Every structure is written in C-alpha cells, then in structure tokens.
Amino acid sequence: MSGPDPVSWKVVEKGWRVVDAEGEEIGRVHEITGDENADIFDGLAINEGLFTGNRYVPAESVGEIVPGEVHLTLTRSQVEALGDFTEPAPEEEVLDESSTWYQRFAWRWLAGRKR
C-alpha cells in the first residue's frame, strides 16, 4: 500500500508538518523561499516550537513533499545544527521612467507606510 502522491513545492503552505529522516515530526513550515515564476525552490524556514527560532532548511535537504507534510533527508540533530532563518530584505521595486509624478508620489507614500 502506497502513501499519498508527491506534490510540488509551490503548494506548500505555512503550518504544514515537517518530518525528519527518521519519520519524527520536528516542526512546522514557517516560510517557503524560492522563485515561483522560474520554478526555483531555495528552501524553507521551519519553526521547531514555541520557544525556538526558525531554522532554514535548504532545498537540497528536502526529500519528499506530500499534501500537508514536508519530509527532510536530515535527522533532528542535523536540523538543530542548521543556522537560524533571517527574514530576507524587502525587495525594492523600480518604477518605470515613464511613470507619472503622482504614480511616483503614491509609490513613495505607500512604501513609507509599510515601514
């Protein structure tokens, strides 16, 4: 009897279970990193618990992805040895030179309100 069919990294959602190489749950997906347009999966940040930070797991350490679960090729101790995840810097959007003055003003105003 086989398990669920594997799914793409693009469908992984925050809160999915993360399972180590030994089949033990070690945390939950906190964030997925990659470029969906180019179909490039970089890795994911996992949260191991309430009092721990997030760990970054590179894509090379992700084995199988099935609905609701991400299976790693690493053991719990190998995951604990990984570095902490730091939020990437916000992307800077460059406005086209042909934008009107009010588009530029609106963009600057909106960008300033996000900080």
C-alpha positions as CSV (number, residue, x, y, z in Angstrom):
1,M,0.0,0.0,0.0
2,S,1.5,3.3,-1.0
3,G,1.1,6.8,0.6
4,P,-0.1,10.0,-1.0
5,D,1.4,11.2,-4.2
6,P,4.2,13.8,-4.0
7,V,3.2,17.4,-4.7
8,S,5.2,20.5,-5.9
9,W,7.0,22.8,-3.6
10,K,4.7,25.6,-4.9
11,V,1.7,24.2,-3.0
12,V,3.5,24.0,0.4
13,E,1.7,26.3,3.0
14,K,2.7,27.7,6.3
15,G,1.8,25.3,9.1
16,W,2.5,22.1,7.2
17,R,4.2,19.4,9.3
18,V,7.9,18.9,8.8
19,V,9.2,15.4,9.3
20,D,12.9,14.4,9.8
21,A,14.7,11.5,8.1
22,E,13.6,9.2,10.9
23,G,9.9,9.9,10.4
24,E,9.5,12.1,13.5
25,E,7.7,15.5,13.4
26,I,10.3,18.2,14.1
27,G,8.3,21.3,13.4
28,R,6.0,23.2,11.1
29,V,6.6,25.2,7.9
30,H,7.1,28.9,8.7
31,E,8.0,30.2,5.3
32,I,8.9,28.9,1.8
33,T,11.6,30.6,-0.2
34,G,12.1,30.5,-4.0
35,D,11.0,32.0,-7.2
36,E,7.7,30.6,-8.4
37,N,7.9,32.2,-11.8
38,A,11.2,30.5,-12.6
39,D,10.2,27.4,-10.6
40,I,13.3,27.6,-8.4
41,F,12.9,26.2,-4.9
42,D,15.5,27.6,-2.5
43,G,14.4,26.1,0.8
44,L,12.1,26.7,3.7
45,A,12.1,28.0,7.2
46,I,10.7,25.7,9.9
47,N,9.5,26.6,13.4
48,E,10.5,23.9,15.8
49,G,8.4,25.1,18.7
50,L,7.1,28.0,20.7
51,F,10.4,29.0,22.4
52,T,12.7,28.4,19.5
53,G,13.5,30.5,16.5
54,N,13.1,29.4,12.9
55,R,15.7,27.2,11.1
56,Y,16.5,27.5,7.4
57,V,16.5,24.2,5.6
58,P,18.0,24.4,2.0
59,A,16.1,22.7,-0.8
60,E,18.8,20.0,-1.1
61,S,17.7,18.7,2.3
62,V,14.1,18.3,1.4
63,G,13.2,14.8,0.3
64,E,9.6,14.3,-0.5
65,I,6.7,16.7,-0.3
66,V,3.2,15.2,0.2
67,P,-0.1,17.0,1.0
68,G,0.3,18.5,4.5
69,E,3.9,17.3,5.1
70,V,7.5,18.0,4.1
71,H,9.9,15.1,4.6
72,L,13.5,16.1,5.1
73,T,16.6,14.0,4.4
74,L,18.1,15.3,7.7
75,T,17.9,13.9,11.2
76,R,16.7,16.1,14.1
77,S,20.3,16.7,15.3
78,Q,21.3,17.8,11.8
79,V,18.3,20.2,11.6
80,E,19.3,21.6,15.1
81,A,22.8,22.3,13.7
82,L,21.4,24.4,10.8
83,G,21.5,28.2,11.0
84,D,18.7,30.4,12.1
85,F,16.4,31.8,9.5
86,T,16.5,35.5,9.0
87,E,13.8,37.3,7.0
88,P,15.0,38.4,3.6
89,A,15.3,42.1,2.9
90,P,12.2,43.6,1.3
91,E,12.5,43.7,-2.5
92,E,12.9,47.1,-3.9
93,E,10.6,48.0,-6.8
94,V,11.9,50.2,-9.5
95,L,9.3,52.4,-11.2
96,D,9.5,52.8,-14.9
97,E,10.9,56.2,-16.1
98,S,7.6,56.9,-17.9
99,S,5.6,56.8,-14.6
100,T,3.8,60.0,-13.8
101,W,4.7,62.2,-10.9
102,Y,1.6,61.1,-9.0
103,Q,2.4,57.4,-9.5
104,R,5.9,58.0,-8.0
105,F,4.4,60.1,-5.2
106,A,1.8,57.3,-4.4
107,W,4.5,54.6,-4.5
108,R,6.8,56.5,-2.1
109,W,3.9,57.3,0.2
110,L,2.7,53.6,0.2
111,A,6.3,52.3,0.7
112,G,6.8,54.7,3.7
113,R,3.6,53.4,5.3
114,K,4.8,49.8,5.3
115,R,7.8,50.5,7.5
